[in-house]
Amino acid sequence: MCNAEVQWMAWRGGSISERAVRVAAGVHVGRVHYRGDHLLGAVHEPHYRCHVIIFGRPFAFNCYELLMLAESNGN
C-alpha cells in the first residue's frame, strides 16, 4: 500500500467496506472524535466497532471514521 491515496469516511458498525485499510487479518484502522481530538483505534469482527483506549480503559464506538483507500478515477 505504499503511496496509496487514503481518506477518512464516516462509518457505522455492523459491516466493513472492501476499500477499508486492513492492518492485520480482520483488523482495520478507525478513529473516533473525543473531546476535540481524534483517537486511533482498531475496527474488527464480528461487530466492526472502533475500539480505543481512553484514560487506560477500553471503549468501543458504533459511530466512527474508517480509513479507506481512495476511489480511483479510472487511472
Secondary structure, DSSP 4 states (H G I P E B T S, - for coil): -TT--EEEEEEETT---TTBPEEETTEEEEEEEETTEEEEEEEETTTTEEEEEETTEEEEESEEEEEEEPPP---
